[in-house]
Amino acid sequence: MWKPLAAVVAALAVALTAAPAQAAPKDPVKTLIKELATKRGVAFTEKTDGDFGWMNRDQPGSAFTGSRKGRIAYDRSGITAFDMKIIDDPGASKGVIRVGKAIYQETRETDPGWVKSPHKGWSPFFGPINVLEPATLKAVIKHADKQFGTFRVSFLPTAEIWKVSPSYRVWKGKRPTGKEAKMFYLVLFKLGRDGLPQEITTEWPEGRSTITFSSWGKKVTVKAPL
């Protein structure tokens, strides 16, 4: 186990042991599938920290650490559109919008405006684990063997998340092999009373991502900026 991850688990054990346990819904994966079929949306915030210089900088915002905030539209196929702001410095933000097969990134380098490019399956999240994919949520729950208060702890094998998650394959770019294929992500997650994901923290060697979801089922309309 990575030492930083072991420290996180130990800290949670102390901090959350006294918290009342929250019963998980019978089948949160079916709950998510049912929600996606409503063709509505959800709001999210994400906070990240770490050294991400190794990542593919073609991914929107991958060179930044800081926070994200936005709205996601979905249907049975998963995420269909999103509109978000990436914040890397106080008061400095960058817009990223996905509509259909196109993605738009706000730029201030020369003329202020937006740059359009093909959408390649990017997740709106900086972190590697996209629980808006039912197969990914299923894998996270499958490997959850401990519960501290309202949070459950999952040790998610790298090789397995590569197999089940399309957005992870885009995020990673290359199939993990050798020792890397036997490693794992530490995932701390909490489901709301409605059975839908409420908060998810993912730790990996280079950093940490914490995503919080709110306003599930809200109507979300995303329009292209051009």
Protein Blocks (a to p, Z undefined) as FASTA:
>chain_A
ZZklmmmmmmmmmmmmmpccddddfblmlmmmmmmmnopadddddddedjfklpcfkbgh
klpgcdddddddddfklpfbdcddddfbghiacddddehjbccdddfklmgcddddddeh
iafbfblbdckbmklmmmmmmmmcbdehjbccddddfklmmmmmmklmmmnopacehjll
mgccdddddddfkopafbdcdddfkbccddddehehiacddddfZZ
